[in-house]
Structure formats: C-alpha cells, structure tokens
C-alpha cells in the first residue's frame, strides 16, 4: 500500500469521525480552513485524539493537534505516528 493511499484513508476517517461524532460537515473540513476557523476547540481535538487512539492505535500527546491546523496538517501529524489503516 502506498503512502498516498494511507494518507487518503486517514483523511477519510478523520472527516468521517468529525462528521459522525461532532456534526461537522465534510465540505467544511475539506475547505482548507483551520480547525479554529471552523469553531473546533481544544476539547474536541482531545476527544478526536482519543477516538484515533481507539480506532487506529495513534497515540497523540496533548497539543499535537492544534486549532491552527487544517485537515491536511492534522492528517500529516497522525500519519507520522504510524496509524493502523
């Protein structure tokens, strides 16, 4: 499996989780806006980190996902942790 495929799977799963758990439409996430611009606060990012740990085995330290991140930046952080996809 190539890195591009892994990246797309991670991206798709993050978008899906944000929609399912927090009611954030995919179109908004895919717009390139930062989490802060989308009113995603640090508590949501912590909860997202816990979901990613459960689903993908990704262990994120507090503050690794930042409100200033865009979806693509967050996916890069997650991908660097070597998730199970």
C-alpha positions as CSV (number, residue, x, y, z in Angstrom):
1,X,0.0,0.0,0.0
2,X,1.4,3.4,-0.9
3,X,1.8,6.4,1.3
4,X,-0.8,8.3,-0.8
5,X,-3.4,5.6,-0.2
6,X,-2.7,5.6,3.5
7,X,-2.9,9.4,3.7
8,X,-6.3,9.3,1.9
9,X,-7.6,6.6,4.2
10,X,-6.5,8.6,7.3
11,X,-8.0,11.8,5.8
12,X,-11.3,10.0,5.0
13,X,-11.5,8.5,8.5
14,X,-10.8,11.8,10.2
15,X,-13.5,13.5,8.1
16,X,-15.9,10.7,8.9
17,X,-15.3,10.9,12.6
18,X,-15.6,14.7,12.7
19,X,-19.0,14.4,10.9
20,X,-20.3,11.4,12.9
21,X,-19.2,12.5,16.4
22,X,-19.2,16.3,16.2
23,X,-21.6,17.1,13.4
24,X,-19.1,18.9,11.2
25,X,-19.9,18.5,7.5
26,X,-17.2,17.1,5.3
27,X,-17.4,20.1,3.0
28,X,-16.3,22.4,5.8
29,X,-13.3,20.3,6.7
30,X,-12.3,19.9,3.1
31,X,-12.4,23.7,2.5
32,X,-8.9,24.1,3.8
33,X,-10.0,26.2,6.8
34,X,-8.2,25.8,10.1
35,X,-10.0,24.0,13.0
36,X,-10.1,27.3,14.7
37,X,-11.9,28.9,11.8
38,X,-14.5,26.0,12.0
39,X,-15.0,26.6,15.7
40,X,-13.3,23.3,16.7
41,X,-11.9,23.8,20.1
42,X,-9.2,22.0,22.1
43,X,-11.7,19.8,23.8
44,X,-13.0,18.4,20.5
45,X,-9.4,17.9,19.4
46,X,-8.6,15.9,22.6
47,X,-11.7,13.8,22.0
48,X,-10.7,13.3,18.4
49,X,-7.3,12.1,19.6
50,X,-8.9,9.6,21.9
51,X,-11.0,8.3,19.1
52,X,-8.0,8.0,16.9
53,X,-6.1,6.0,19.6
54,X,-9.0,3.6,19.9
55,X,-9.6,3.1,16.1
56,X,-6.1,3.4,14.7
57,X,-3.7,2.9,17.6
58,X,-2.4,6.5,17.2
59,X,-1.1,8.0,20.4
60,X,-1.2,11.8,20.3
61,X,0.2,13.9,23.1
62,X,-1.9,16.8,24.3
63,X,-1.3,19.7,22.0
64,X,-0.1,17.8,19.0
65,X,-3.4,18.5,17.2
66,X,-3.7,22.3,17.2
67,X,-6.7,24.5,16.5
68,X,-4.4,26.3,14.0
69,X,-4.1,23.1,11.9
70,X,-6.0,22.5,8.8
71,X,-7.3,19.0,8.0
72,X,-4.2,18.2,5.9
73,X,-1.8,19.4,8.6
74,X,-3.7,17.2,11.2
75,X,-3.5,14.2,8.8
76,X,0.2,14.7,8.5
77,X,0.6,14.7,12.3
78,X,-1.5,11.5,12.5
79,X,0.3,9.8,9.6
80,X,3.7,10.5,11.3
81,X,2.5,8.4,14.2
82,X,2.2,5.3,12.1
83,X,-1.5,4.5,12.4
84,X,-3.2,1.2,11.6
85,X,-5.2,1.9,8.4
